[in-house]
Amino acid sequence: MKQIDLKTIRMLASSEAYENAEKFLRSQKANIVKAKDERIEATMEILDEKFPVVIQKNEERNFDTSCKCDEKQHPLCLHKTILFVQLLNAFGPNYFDSIRNWDKEKNKLLAAYGYSMDEPDWDQKFEFTYKEGKPFLRVLDQSVKRVTAPVREVEVIKPTSSTNVEEPQPKTLYSGGNRLGVVFVEQKKSFPGFTIEVVTGEANEPGNGMLGKVEKLELQKYIVTEGLSERDVSALQILRKLHVTEIGKYVNRNSPFAGIWENIISHDEEGLPADTESLIIEYLYPKLRKLFAEHQEDTLFFLLPAGKPFNTRNLVPIQVSDAGLTPSIHVSQKKTASK
């Protein structure tokens, strides 16, 4: 589980452990020793014995837990269950996001007012609140105003000769840095034949490929956009709408089987019903065309062939176009065998 969820806790713990955890929390609490960087260290005393418990988020955003007890039949022992339920009751399901190290994001929000967390009095003028696990800045001192971004002066180089000189056209140059990449993952057995994933990584010097390992982004979650260009951030807003979950929502709203279409099982060889395929095209086409029209020249696009592992080496650079398809008909005379 990625957030503290009561239903999942009850599923992972034995019924006896959950009942005993509730009894324990009616009169006692676990002692929180440390709560920082998505890691909780706590101790609790039961029957004159101390049990240290650790819960932390791992790289996959799931929970890792540890306890010295000998519970082996269930993932959550009594002591882990006590700590999870206590945190849920006291702080809510997104508590671990609130103790995540958000310093970069916080400094970016403070920078809009000319402050940083290095200032000794910043906490007297601002405070951070958390909504759905994300930090939001609240201004306490009304005399503090946003800093107006200075206008950057651009040096204009004039030709030294009066002869006809062709003025160079402005062109966006990329010299490495963090870039956004759109990956069409080929899916031969499912309509429409592909899914879309989004990655970030270090671009090569020409700006037409990625270097090293790329990181796959989870479009349904909060994404830190620091380091990305404005154009990549703009593309990200369109790409969120192309996630398979958003496609499913649209089909669910407009399908004759609204509310239950995801439960309808179809075999690969049969494919989706024609009405469902039509709805998917109706949803995807205008958004893909908008993406291609606005970002075909400044966003990296790749194809991941079917069956290939998702790594940088297998991403094939492709070019996209917003031009519509032009149908054509070829008519030829069929030759008949002479008798």
C-alpha positions in Angstrom: 0.0 0.0 0.0 1.2 3.5 -0.8 -0.9 5.4 1.8 -2.2 4.4 5.2 -5.4 2.6 4.4 -7.6 1.0 7.1 -9.1 -1.6 4.8 -5.6 -2.8 3.7 -4.3 -2.8 7.3 -7.2 -5.1 8.3 -6.4 -7.4 5.3 -2.7 -7.6 6.1 -3.1 -8.2 9.9 -4.9 -11.0 11.6 -8.3 -10.2 13.1 -6.8 -10.9 16.6 -3.9 -8.5 16.1 -6.3 -5.8 14.8 -8.7 -6.2 17.8 -5.8 -6.1 20.2 -4.3 -3.0 18.5 -7.6 -1.2 19.0 -7.7 -2.2 22.7 -4.2 -1.0 23.2 -4.9 2.4 21.6 -7.9 3.0 23.9 -5.6 3.5 26.9 -2.0 3.8 25.5 0.0 5.1 22.6 3.1 4.1 20.8 6.1 6.4 21.6 7.2 8.2 18.4 11.0 8.4 18.6 11.7 9.9 15.2 9.5 11.2 12.3 11.4 12.5 9.4 12.0 11.9 5.7 9.1 9.5 5.3 10.4 7.3 8.1 8.8 6.6 11.5 10.7 5.0 14.4 8.6 4.2 17.5 8.6 2.0 20.6 5.8 0.5 22.6 5.7 -1.6 25.8 3.4 -4.6 26.0 3.6 -7.1 29.0 6.8 -5.4 30.3 8.6 -5.9 27.0 9.6 -3.1 24.6 9.1 -3.5 20.9 10.9 -1.1 18.5 9.0 -0.6 15.2 10.1 1.1 12.0 7.9 2.1 9.1 9.3 3.9 6.0 8.5 4.6 2.4 10.8 2.8 -0.2 11.8 3.9 -3.7 8.6 2.4 -5.2 6.6 4.5 -2.7 5.4 1.4 -0.8 5.9 0.8 2.9 8.8 -1.1 4.4 8.3 -2.3 8.0 10.4 -4.0 10.7 9.7 -5.3 14.2 11.6 -7.7 16.5 8.6 -9.9 17.1 8.3 -13.4 15.6 5.0 -12.9 13.6 5.4 -14.9 10.4 1.9 -15.7 9.2 0.8 -12.2 8.5 2.6 -9.2 6.9 1.5 -6.9 9.8 2.1 -8.0 13.4 0.3 -6.5 16.4 3.0 -3.8 16.9 3.1 -2.6 13.3 -0.7 -2.6 13.3 -0.8 -0.4 16.4 1.6 2.1 14.9 -0.3 2.2 11.5 -3.7 2.7 13.2 -2.3 5.3 15.6 -0.8 7.3 12.7 -4.0 7.0 10.7 -6.2 8.2 13.5 -4.0 11.1 14.5 -2.7 12.4 11.1 -4.8 10.8 8.3 -3.8 8.6 5.4 -1.3 11.0 3.8 0.8 11.5 6.9 4.0 10.1 5.3 3.8 12.7 2.5 3.7 15.4 5.2 7.1 14.3 6.7 8.7 13.9 3.3 11.7 16.1 2.6 10.0 18.9 0.6 12.8 21.4 1.0 13.4 22.0 -2.7 9.7 22.5 -3.3 9.3 24.8 -0.3 12.2 27.0 -1.3 10.8 27.3 -4.8 7.5 28.6 -3.3 9.3 30.9 -0.9 11.4 32.3 -3.8 8.3 33.9 -5.3 8.5 36.3 -2.3 12.2 36.6 -2.2 12.7 34.3 0.7 14.2 30.9 1.4 14.3 28.5 4.3 17.8 29.7 5.1 16.3 33.0 6.3 16.1 33.1 10.1 12.6 34.6 10.2 10.9 32.9 7.3 8.7 30.8 9.6 7.3 34.0 11.2 6.1 35.3 7.8 5.0 32.1 6.2 3.7 28.6 7.0 3.2 25.5 5.0 0.0 23.5 4.9 -0.5 20.1 3.3 -3.3 19.1 1.0 -3.4 15.6 -0.4 0.2 15.3 0.7 1.5 18.4 -1.2 2.9 21.5 0.4 1.1 24.8 0.0 2.5 28.2 1.1 0.5 30.5 3.3 1.5 34.1 3.9 1.2 35.2 7.5 2.7 38.7 7.1 0.5 40.7 4.8 3.3 43.2 4.2 5.2 40.6 2.3 4.6 40.8 -1.5 5.5 38.7 -4.4 8.8 39.6 -6.1 8.5 40.9 -9.6 10.7 38.9 -11.9 13.3 41.2 -13.5 13.3 41.6 -17.3 16.4 40.1 -18.8 18.2 42.3 -21.3 19.1 40.6 -24.6 22.1 41.8 -26.4 21.4 42.5 -30.1 24.4 41.9 -32.4 24.3 43.9 -35.5 26.0 42.9 -38.8 29.2 44.9 -39.4 28.7 45.0 -43.1 25.9 46.7 -45.0 25.8 44.0 -47.6 22.8 41.6 -47.8 23.1 39.3 -44.8 20.6 36.6 -44.1 19.4 37.0 -40.5 19.4 33.7 -38.6 16.0 32.5 -37.5 15.6 31.9 -33.8 16.0 28.3 -32.9 15.7 26.5 -29.6 19.0 24.8 -28.7 19.4 22.1 -26.1 22.7 21.4 -24.5 21.8 18.5 -22.3 19.9 19.0 -19.1 16.7 17.3 -17.8 14.2 16.7 -20.5 10.7 15.2 -20.8 10.2 12.2 -23.1 6.9 10.8 -24.5 7.0 7.0 -25.0 4.5 5.2 -27.2 4.6 1.6 -25.8 3.5 -0.8 -28.6 0.7 -3.1 -27.5 -0.2 -5.3 -30.5 -2.9 -7.3 -28.7 -4.9 -4.4 -27.2 -6.7 -1.4 -28.8 -5.6 1.2 -29.9 -2.3 -0.6 -30.3 -0.3 1.5 -27.8 -0.2 3.1 -24.4 1.6 6.3 -23.5 4.2 6.6 -20.8 6.2 9.7 -19.8 9.9 9.7 -18.7 12.5 12.2 -17.7 16.2 12.0 -18.0 19.3 13.7 -19.1 19.3 14.7 -22.7 22.2 14.3 -25.0 24.0 17.3 -26.4 22.1 17.5 -29.7 18.9 17.2 -27.7 17.4 14.3 -29.7 17.9 11.5 -27.2 18.4 10.4 -23.6 21.6 9.5 -21.8 21.8 6.9 -19.1 18.8 5.7 -17.1 15.4 7.4 -17.6 12.8 7.7 -14.8 9.2 6.8 -15.6 6.7 9.3 -14.2 3.4 8.4 -12.5 1.0 10.8 -14.2 -1.8 10.3 -11.6 0.5 11.6 -8.8 2.1 14.9 -8.0 5.1 15.5 -10.2 8.0 17.8 -9.2 8.6 19.9 -12.3 11.7 21.7 -11.1 14.4 21.5 -13.7 12.0 21.0 -16.6 11.5 23.7 -19.3 8.2 25.6 -19.5 7.5 23.8 -22.8 7.9 20.3 -21.1 5.7 21.4 -18.2 3.1 22.5 -20.8 3.3 19.2 -22.5 2.9 17.4 -19.2 -0.6 18.9 -18.7 -1.8 17.4 -22.0 -0.1 14.1 -21.3 -2.0 13.7 -18.0 -5.2 13.5 -20.0 -3.8 10.7 -22.1 -3.2 8.3 -19.2 -5.1 5.1 -19.4 -7.1 6.0 -16.3 -8.5 9.1 -18.0 -9.4 7.2 -21.1 -11.2 4.7 -18.9 -13.2 7.5 -17.2 -14.3 8.9 -20.5 -15.4 5.5 -21.8 -17.1 4.8 -18.5 -19.2 8.0 -18.7 -20.2 7.6 -22.3 -20.4 3.8 -22.9 -23.9 2.1 -23.0 -22.4 -0.1 -20.2 -21.6 3.0 -18.0 -20.3 1.9 -14.6 -19.7 -1.7 -15.5 -17.8 -1.7 -18.8 -14.4 -2.3 -17.0 -15.9 -5.6 -15.6 -16.7 -6.9 -19.1 -14.1 -9.5 -20.1 -13.2 -9.7 -23.7 -10.7 -12.2 -25.2 -7.7 -10.8 -27.1 -8.8 -12.3 -30.4 -12.2 -10.7 -30.0 -11.1 -7.2 -29.2 -13.2 -4.4 -27.7 -16.7 -3.7 -29.0 -16.9 -1.3 -31.9 -18.7 1.3 -29.8 -15.9 1.3 -27.2 -13.2 1.5 -29.8 -15.0 4.5 -31.3 -15.2 6.2 -28.0 -11.5 5.7 -27.4 -10.7 7.3 -30.8 -13.1 10.1 -30.1 -11.2 10.9 -26.8 -7.6 10.3 -28.0 -7.6 11.9 -31.4 -8.0 15.6 -30.6 -5.6 15.4 -27.6 -2.9 13.7 -29.6 -3.3 16.2 -32.4 -3.0 19.1 -29.9 0.1 17.5 -28.4 1.7 17.0 -31.8 0.8 20.5 -33.0 2.2 22.3 -30.0 5.1 20.1 -29.1 6.4 18.2 -32.1 9.5 20.4 -32.4 10.5 20.8 -28.7 9.5 17.5 -27.0 11.2 14.1 -27.4 9.1 11.3 -28.7 10.0 7.6 -28.6 8.7 4.2 -29.5 9.1 1.2 -27.3 8.6 -1.9 -29.6 6.4 -4.6 -28.3 8.0 -7.1 -25.9 11.1 -4.9 -25.2 12.1 -4.1 -21.7 11.5 -0.5 -20.6 15.0 1.0 -20.7 16.9 3.8 -22.5 18.6 1.4 -24.9 15.3 0.2 -26.3 13.7 3.6 -26.8 13.6 4.4 -30.6 13.4 8.2 -31.4 10.5 9.0 -33.7 9.0 12.1 -35.3 5.4 13.1 -35.0 3.2 15.3 -37.1 -0.2 17.0 -36.7 -1.1 16.6 -40.3 -4.3 14.7 -40.9 -4.5 11.5 -42.9 -5.3 11.9 -46.6 -7.3 9.0 -48.0 -6.5 7.8 -51.5 -8.1 5.2 -53.8 -6.2 3.3 -56.4 -8.2 1.8 -59.3 -6.6 -0.8 -61.6 -8.0 -3.0 -64.3 -7.9 -6.7 -63.5 -6.5 -8.7 -66.3 -8.5 -11.8 -67.3 -6.9 -14.9 -68.6 -7.5 -15.4 -72.4 -9.4 -18.5 -73.4 
